């Protein structure tokens, strides 16, 4: 992208925050590794999970080993089956969401 207005400048440690367990599980069992970034007014949120076959996770979704600063809600046919959450960047409070 060229031009525009810079609204923030952040450097975030990522690799050191991801535990070995999901990476080892990915190496053994396959699937996709998702690294997720969410913009929050008080700083960026970093999350991750493993993606496998639909319905393979305990909650009925396809995402395993969710971790980091947030996890999105699991919504199926317009119904929230699992609320999302995020860790507030400044207070450290875990906040549940419907998104």
Backbone bond lengths (Angstrom), bond angles and torsions (degrees), N, CA, C in turn:
res aa  C-N    CA-C-N  psi(-1)  N-CA   C-N-CA  omega(-1)  CA-C   N-CA-C  phi
1 X - - - 1.444 - - 1.517 108.77 -
2 X 1.270 116.86 139.54 1.452 122.49 176.21 1.511 108.90 -115.77
3 X 1.316 116.00 140.65 1.458 119.68 178.56 1.510 111.61 83.04
4 X 1.297 116.71 -166.49 1.456 121.38 179.52 1.514 111.32 93.22
5 X 1.312 114.81 -179.60 1.453 122.15 -178.92 1.515 109.42 -117.62
6 X 1.320 116.82 127.29 1.464 121.00 175.76 1.522 107.78 -76.96
7 X 1.321 116.69 124.05 1.461 119.93 -178.77 1.528 112.46 -104.84
8 X 1.341 117.51 -13.11 1.463 120.60 178.78 1.523 108.76 -163.81
9 X 1.324 115.51 157.63 1.456 121.37 177.52 1.527 106.65 -139.23
10 X 1.342 116.76 108.61 1.460 121.65 -176.11 1.523 110.30 -127.68
11 X 1.299 115.67 144.12 1.451 122.41 168.71 1.516 106.38 -116.69
12 X 1.326 116.80 125.35 1.462 121.51 -174.82 1.518 109.62 -125.09
13 X 1.320 116.79 129.33 1.457 121.77 174.46 1.527 108.08 -73.55
14 X 1.329 117.38 130.16 1.458 120.49 -177.17 1.531 111.56 -117.62
15 X 1.310 118.06 -63.04 1.470 122.05 -172.76 1.521 112.59 -55.89
16 X 1.317 118.03 -39.85 1.467 120.64 -178.27 1.524 112.45 -68.54
17 X 1.333 118.42 -17.13 1.460 122.65 -178.34 1.526 113.13 -89.18
18 X 1.327 117.72 -17.83 1.458 120.85 -176.11 1.526 108.96 -85.51
19 X 1.344 118.11 120.82 1.460 120.16 -179.43 1.530 111.76 -67.79
20 X 1.317 116.02 159.41 1.466 120.97 -179.41 1.527 112.72 -67.56
21 X 1.346 118.08 -31.43 1.473 121.50 -173.54 1.536 113.43 -54.99
22 X 1.330 120.28 -51.41 1.464 117.82 -179.76 1.532 112.74 -65.99
23 X 1.314 116.97 -33.12 1.463 119.38 179.76 1.528 110.89 -69.30
24 X 1.338 116.66 -40.58 1.464 120.33 176.35 1.526 110.71 -65.17
25 X 1.334 117.12 -42.07 1.467 121.54 177.67 1.526 109.90 -59.74
26 X 1.304 117.09 -41.81 1.470 121.74 178.72 1.533 110.75 -63.22
27 X 1.323 117.04 -41.43 1.471 120.50 179.18 1.526 111.33 -65.45
28 X 1.342 117.40 -40.25 1.466 121.91 -178.55 1.523 113.31 -75.71
29 X 1.329 116.37 -42.93 1.463 120.46 -168.65 1.525 114.95 -112.19
30 X 1.309 117.39 -1.69 1.458 119.45 178.99 1.513 112.80 76.13
31 X 1.303 115.60 -165.69 1.458 121.61 -177.25 1.508 110.59 99.75
32 X 1.289 115.77 -179.96 1.457 121.12 -179.62 1.517 111.07 -102.28
33 X 1.311 116.55 148.07 1.458 122.54 173.98 1.515 107.47 -105.94
34 X 1.342 117.04 121.18 1.462 120.77 179.05 1.523 109.47 -105.49
35 X 1.309 116.03 124.85 1.454 122.53 170.83 1.522 105.61 -103.68
36 X 1.334 116.56 124.08 1.462 120.77 -172.49 1.524 109.72 -120.37
37 X 1.315 116.14 142.01 1.459 122.65 177.13 1.518 107.86 -126.23
38 X 1.319 116.04 130.76 1.464 121.46 177.56 1.528 107.48 -125.09
39 X 1.316 115.96 133.64 1.457 121.09 179.60 1.527 109.05 -87.08
40 X 1.329 116.26 128.30 1.458 123.26 177.71 1.529 106.90 -124.72
41 X 1.330 119.17 146.78 1.470 119.82 -179.08 1.532 113.90 -55.38
42 X 1.327 117.85 -27.19 1.463 120.91 -178.27 1.525 113.54 -98.98
43 X 1.319 117.88 9.75 1.458 121.07 177.58 1.508 111.69 136.05
44 X 1.324 117.49 160.78 1.473 121.13 -177.34 1.522 112.28 -71.13
45 X 1.331 115.88 149.14 1.467 123.11 175.16 1.523 107.50 -111.28
46 X 1.322 117.04 137.68 1.456 122.90 -179.59 1.520 108.34 -117.53
47 X 1.328 117.31 132.11 1.465 121.91 177.89 1.514 110.36 -138.78
48 X 1.319 116.01 167.72 1.465 121.39 178.36 1.510 109.61 -154.53
49 X 1.312 116.19 160.02 1.456 122.78 170.98 1.522 108.98 -165.40
50 X 1.330 115.47 172.01 1.455 122.20 174.91 1.513 108.13 -105.65
51 X 1.319 117.06 138.79 1.465 121.71 -179.92 1.518 109.18 -110.10
52 X 1.344 115.12 127.77 1.461 120.89 178.60 1.528 109.25 -131.36
53 X 1.313 116.98 -160.70 1.468 121.32 -177.43 1.534 110.52 -62.05
54 X 1.345 117.26 143.55 1.463 120.37 177.10 1.528 111.42 -54.05
55 X 1.321 115.90 136.26 1.459 121.87 178.42 1.513 114.82 81.73
56 X 1.324 118.77 3.34 1.467 120.48 -175.07 1.525 114.20 -84.73
57 X 1.317 118.24 -17.05 1.470 120.77 179.56 1.524 110.23 -82.46
58 X 1.320 117.54 157.35 1.467 120.77 -179.56 1.530 114.34 -56.24
59 X 1.342 117.65 -29.55 1.466 119.90 179.93 1.523 112.80 -89.20
60 X 1.332 117.78 5.01 1.455 121.81 178.47 1.523 113.70 92.18
61 X 1.312 117.55 -6.74 1.469 120.15 178.11 1.525 109.01 -85.28
62 X 1.306 116.88 -165.55 1.461 120.90 177.55 1.530 111.66 -115.36
63 X 1.340 117.48 11.97 1.457 121.33 -174.93 1.529 111.54 -110.28
64 X 1.319 115.55 127.97 1.468 123.71 -176.99 1.528 109.55 -118.60
65 X 1.310 117.11 157.38 1.469 123.81 172.90 1.529 113.09 54.99
66 X 1.322 117.34 41.10 1.465 119.24 178.31 1.520 109.16 -64.59
67 X 1.318 115.75 139.36 1.449 119.88 178.63 1.505 111.44 -158.86
68 X 1.299 114.29 179.52 1.454 120.45 179.41 1.506 111.20 100.62
69 X 1.328 115.54 -144.86 1.456 122.11 -174.19 1.525 113.87 -91.26
70 X 1.335 117.67 -11.42 1.465 118.83 -178.47 1.520 111.25 -161.05
71 X 1.330 114.56 160.29 1.462 123.16 168.46 1.522 106.44 -142.73
72 X 1.329 115.96 130.19 1.457 119.23 179.95 1.527 110.30 -72.34
73 X 1.334 115.69 159.71 1.458 121.02 177.51 1.534 109.76 -66.74
74 X 1.330 115.91 154.37 1.470 121.06 172.66 1.517 106.09 -101.24
75 X 1.319 115.94 112.09 1.465 122.71 -176.48 1.520 108.31 -116.56
76 X 1.333 116.27 126.81 1.459 121.40 -179.91 1.521 108.12 -131.40
77 X 1.331 116.48 127.81 1.474 122.40 -177.83 1.528 111.54 51.23
78 X 1.325 116.29 40.26 1.455 121.02 176.93 1.514 115.29 79.12
79 X 1.331 118.23 0.18 1.463 121.30 -179.95 1.531 109.87 -107.46
80 X 1.316 115.52 137.54 1.462 120.57 176.59 1.526 107.49 -79.79
81 X 1.333 116.59 109.70 1.463 121.39 179.29 1.523 112.16 -91.61
82 X 1.325 116.85 -23.99 1.462 121.68 174.31 1.520 106.25 -145.43
83 X 1.322 116.46 124.41 1.459 119.68 178.87 1.522 110.13 -67.12
84 X 1.310 115.45 150.59 1.450 121.03 173.05 1.523 109.39 -84.22
85 X 1.306 116.08 173.46 1.456 121.24 177.61 1.522 109.56 -156.16
86 X 1.314 115.39 159.95 1.465 120.78 170.71 1.519 108.53 -149.65
87 X 1.315 114.77 156.78 1.452 121.98 176.71 1.526 107.08 -99.14
88 X 1.332 116.29 119.90 1.463 119.62 -177.61 1.522 109.13 -61.92
89 X 1.360 117.34 129.38 1.462 120.69 -174.33 1.531 114.85 -61.19
90 X 1.307 117.87 -28.16 1.471 119.59 -177.74 1.521 112.94 -99.16
91 X 1.333 117.91 -41.90 1.464 120.21 -174.10 1.524 112.58 -91.33
92 X 1.340 117.82 -20.65 1.471 121.19 -176.59 1.516 112.61 76.77
93 X 1.334 118.57 3.80 1.467 123.00 -179.90 1.533 110.00 -72.96
94 X 1.344 115.77 137.79 1.467 120.24 174.80 1.529 108.26 -86.87
95 X 1.327 116.58 123.98 1.456 122.67 -175.49 1.513 108.95 -117.89
96 X 1.349 117.36 124.82 1.462 121.29 177.52 1.528 110.19 -82.77
97 X 1.339 115.64 145.97 1.456 121.76 -179.77 1.533 109.94 -135.29
98 X 1.324 116.57 167.85 1.465 120.49 173.98 1.524 109.57 -107.10
99 X 1.325 116.72 22.02 1.463 121.95 176.41 1.504 110.07 -133.27
